[in-house]
Protein backbone atom coordinates (compact mmCIF):
# COMPACT_ATOMS: atom_id res chain seq x y z
CA UNK A 1 0.00 0.00 0.00
CA UNK A 2 1.34 3.42 -0.99
CA UNK A 3 0.17 6.72 0.38
CA UNK A 4 0.45 9.91 -1.65
CA UNK A 5 -0.10 13.14 0.31
CA UNK A 6 -0.01 16.63 -1.20
CA UNK A 7 -0.71 19.94 0.53
CA UNK A 8 -2.35 22.76 -1.43
CA UNK A 9 -2.77 26.45 -0.61
CA UNK A 10 -4.62 28.96 -2.74
CA UNK A 11 -2.45 31.77 -4.06
CA UNK A 12 -5.33 34.19 -3.52
CA UNK A 13 -8.08 33.88 -0.91
CA UNK A 14 -10.77 34.41 -3.56
CA UNK A 15 -9.60 31.20 -5.29
CA UNK A 16 -10.07 28.87 -2.29
CA UNK A 17 -13.48 27.49 -3.32
CA UNK A 18 -12.53 27.13 -6.99
CA UNK A 19 -9.40 25.27 -5.94
CA UNK A 20 -11.49 22.96 -3.74
CA UNK A 21 -13.89 22.24 -6.61
CA UNK A 22 -10.94 21.41 -8.86
CA UNK A 23 -9.39 19.14 -6.25
CA UNK A 24 -12.67 17.25 -5.91
CA UNK A 25 -12.26 16.14 -9.54
CA UNK A 26 -9.32 14.03 -8.36
CA UNK A 27 -11.69 11.84 -6.36
CA UNK A 28 -13.36 10.75 -9.60
CA UNK A 29 -10.22 9.20 -11.06
CA UNK A 30 -10.84 5.43 -11.03
CA UNK A 31 -7.42 4.43 -9.66
CA UNK A 32 -6.75 4.21 -5.95
CA UNK A 33 -8.76 5.99 -3.27
CA UNK A 34 -8.42 9.76 -2.95
CA UNK A 35 -9.81 12.06 -0.28
CA UNK A 36 -9.72 15.85 -0.07
CA UNK A 37 -9.46 17.39 3.37
CA UNK A 38 -10.00 21.01 4.32
CA UNK A 39 -7.64 22.58 6.84
CA UNK A 40 -9.79 23.70 9.76
CA UNK A 41 -7.06 26.05 10.98
CA UNK A 42 -7.00 24.59 14.49
CA UNK A 43 -3.21 24.19 14.52
CA UNK A 44 -1.32 27.46 13.91
CA UNK A 45 1.56 25.57 12.27
CA UNK A 46 -0.73 24.43 9.45
CA UNK A 47 -2.13 27.89 8.70
CA UNK A 48 -0.56 28.23 5.22
CA UNK A 49 -2.22 25.00 4.02
CA UNK A 50 -5.82 25.12 2.71
CA UNK A 51 -6.28 21.49 1.60
CA UNK A 52 -4.71 18.06 1.90
CA UNK A 53 -5.05 15.51 -0.88
CA UNK A 54 -4.63 12.02 0.54
CA UNK A 55 -4.37 9.08 -1.81
CA UNK A 56 -4.01 5.38 -1.07
CA UNK A 57 -2.82 3.07 -3.84
CA UNK A 58 -2.21 -0.66 -3.99
CA UNK A 59 1.22 -0.27 -5.60
CA UNK A 60 3.42 1.98 -7.72
CA UNK A 61 1.67 0.89 -10.91
CA UNK A 62 -1.71 2.06 -9.59
CA UNK A 63 -0.22 5.40 -8.53
CA UNK A 64 1.31 5.77 -12.01
CA UNK A 65 -2.10 5.10 -13.62
CA UNK A 66 -3.67 7.71 -11.34
CA UNK A 67 -1.02 10.30 -12.26
CA UNK A 68 -1.38 9.50 -15.98
CA UNK A 69 -5.17 9.97 -15.97
CA UNK A 70 -6.27 12.79 -18.32
CA UNK A 71 -8.15 14.74 -15.61
CA UNK A 72 -6.84 18.32 -15.87
CA UNK A 73 -4.66 19.64 -13.03
CA UNK A 74 -6.98 21.07 -10.38
CA UNK A 75 -4.76 23.94 -9.42
CA UNK A 76 -4.07 25.50 -12.83
CA UNK A 77 -2.14 28.42 -11.38
CA UNK A 78 -4.43 28.96 -8.39
CA UNK A 79 -2.37 27.00 -5.87
CA UNK A 80 0.97 26.45 -4.28
CA UNK A 81 1.78 22.83 -3.54
MARZAMI-896335 format. One line per 10 residues: number of its first residue (from 1); their letters; for each residue x, y, z of C-alpha. Coordinates in nm, 3 decimals. Layout:
# MARZAMI-896335
NUM> A> X:Y:Z ~ ...
***
This chain:
# MARZAMI-896335
1> XXXXXXXXXX> 0.000:0.000:0.000 ~ 0.134:0.342:-0.099 ~ 0.017:0.672:0.038 ~ 0.045:0.991:-0.165 ~ -0.010:1.314:0.031 ~ -0.001:1.663:-0.120 ~ -0.071:1.994:0.053 ~ -0.235:2.276:-0.143 ~ -0.277:2.645:-0.061 ~ -0.462:2.896:-0.274
11> XXXXXXXXXX> -0.245:3.177:-0.406 ~ -0.533:3.419:-0.352 ~ -0.808:3.388:-0.091 ~ -1.077:3.441:-0.356 ~ -0.960:3.120:-0.529 ~ -1.007:2.887:-0.229 ~ -1.348:2.749:-0.332 ~ -1.253:2.713:-0.699 ~ -0.940:2.527:-0.594 ~ -1.149:2.296:-0.374
21> XXXXXXXXXX> -1.389:2.224:-0.661 ~ -1.094:2.141:-0.886 ~ -0.939:1.914:-0.625 ~ -1.267:1.725:-0.591 ~ -1.226:1.614:-0.954 ~ -0.932:1.403:-0.836 ~ -1.169:1.184:-0.636 ~ -1.336:1.075:-0.960 ~ -1.022:0.920:-1.106 ~ -1.084:0.543:-1.103
31> XXXXXXXXXX> -0.742:0.443:-0.966 ~ -0.675:0.421:-0.595 ~ -0.876:0.599:-0.327 ~ -0.842:0.976:-0.295 ~ -0.981:1.206:-0.028 ~ -0.972:1.585:-0.007 ~ -0.946:1.739:0.337 ~ -1.000:2.101:0.432 ~ -0.764:2.258:0.684 ~ -0.979:2.370:0.976
41> XXXXXXXXXX> -0.706:2.605:1.098 ~ -0.700:2.459:1.449 ~ -0.321:2.419:1.452 ~ -0.132:2.746:1.391 ~ 0.156:2.557:1.227 ~ -0.073:2.443:0.945 ~ -0.213:2.789:0.870 ~ -0.056:2.823:0.522 ~ -0.222:2.500:0.402 ~ -0.582:2.512:0.271
51> XXXXXXXXXX> -0.628:2.149:0.160 ~ -0.471:1.806:0.190 ~ -0.505:1.551:-0.088 ~ -0.463:1.202:0.054 ~ -0.437:0.908:-0.181 ~ -0.401:0.538:-0.107 ~ -0.282:0.307:-0.384 ~ -0.221:-0.066:-0.399 ~ 0.122:-0.027:-0.560 ~ 0.342:0.198:-0.772
61> XXXXXXXXXX> 0.167:0.089:-1.091 ~ -0.171:0.206:-0.959 ~ -0.022:0.540:-0.853 ~ 0.131:0.577:-1.201 ~ -0.210:0.510:-1.362 ~ -0.367:0.771:-1.134 ~ -0.102:1.030:-1.226 ~ -0.138:0.950:-1.598 ~ -0.517:0.997:-1.597 ~ -0.627:1.279:-1.832
71> XXXXXXXXXX> -0.815:1.474:-1.561 ~ -0.684:1.832:-1.587 ~ -0.466:1.964:-1.303 ~ -0.698:2.107:-1.038 ~ -0.476:2.394:-0.942 ~ -0.407:2.550:-1.283 ~ -0.214:2.842:-1.138 ~ -0.443:2.896:-0.839 ~ -0.237:2.700:-0.587 ~ 0.097:2.645:-0.428
81> X> 0.178:2.283:-0.354
***
